[in-house]
Amino acid sequence: MTETRLRTFTHLAGYGLATLFIITLASQNLRYGFYELFYLAVGLALLTTIGGVYTLISRRQQLRAPGHVIILALVNAAVVAALFSLDRPDISYWCLPALLLNMLILPLRQGLVLSLCLSASLTVYLLSTLPLAEALLTVMAALLILSAASLYIWHYNHMAQSAEDLAITDPVTGAHNARFLDETLQKEISRANVTGHSLSVILLGIDYVSEAEDLHGEAGMQNLFKQVTEQLFDVIRAGDTLYALGNGEFFLILPFTPEEGVRVIAERVRRTLGEHRWPIVSRMTVSLGCTTRGASDTRSDTLRGRTLHALNEARKRGHDTIWYSRGDGR
């Protein structure tokens, strides 16, 4: 289940349970003749139902659906207004599920701000109308619910971020992996197309990697790839991104870099890696294929294909070589 689908399901469940709870309150208040509370419950049920409908309408954009803030702000405002206008302390218990709904539906920061505003209003009302001990008991219950919900949401966000980092990071080298490459490269192409700035890319391959693996084993080569990644991170500039493609190949995205710039960077990379003394293989060479986005380049696979062609040309010319490929394949 994707993050968007999970949030859609969670939001629907939250709004649905809140609506069911409020309808139960409304029926009980109508039964005992508490018409003011009945009308309040009907209004809140209408708002939570609207929230459920909005969730379905915006199910493909749940991660950035701003309407939830408005809906829940209205729910909280209605509860606070009723608390002070009707002067019924039992409405304070309605604040507790509202706190949970805020934290369940909204992003952590927005949910926390809205819930703290609700808690502050609740505290002011209770301290001004109830005995201190009774007021503190309800306030502490609200704060406990808010604290538990905040810790749970924070833990979930942390785990989700960790899972996302693992999904886009190569476990051996720590660089981004091929799965994340196409997405980022396509974004950079779109941005370069809009702004008009230069965009260059490099495909780097360690020479004779198969022969080296036969000599040093898979574990030794993985250690080498990790050290190469560390060296590349030291060479590339801030704003450049590095991707490990496996089998000793690395891809570099270089925004704001024209043809002459990528040639300089490629030579710097080639010399840095070639002159370094490696613990496993002592000396190592790399071949690099480079290209720069042209006006007609709108797809990531076009640039990747051109760098692969350039890398193959570099290897045909004896390895430890840089080859630059223009849009026409030269």
Secondary structure, DSSP 8 states (H G I E B T S, - for coil): --HHHHHHHHHHHHHHHHHHHHHHHHHHHHHTT-HHHHHHHHHHHHHHHHHHHHHHHTGGGGGG-THHHHHHHHHHHHHHHHHHHH--GGGGGGHHHHHHHHHHHS-HHHHHHHHHHHHHHHHHHHHHHS-HHHHHHHHHHHHHHHHHHHHHHHHHHHHHHHHHHHHHB-TTT-SEEHHHHHHHHHHHHHHHHHH---EEEEEEEETTHHHHHHHHHHHHHHHHHHHHHHHHHHHS-TT-EEEEEETTEEEEEEET--HHHHHHHHHHHHHHHHHS-BTTTB---EEEEEEE--TT---HHHHHHHHHHHHHHHHHTTSS-EEE--TT--
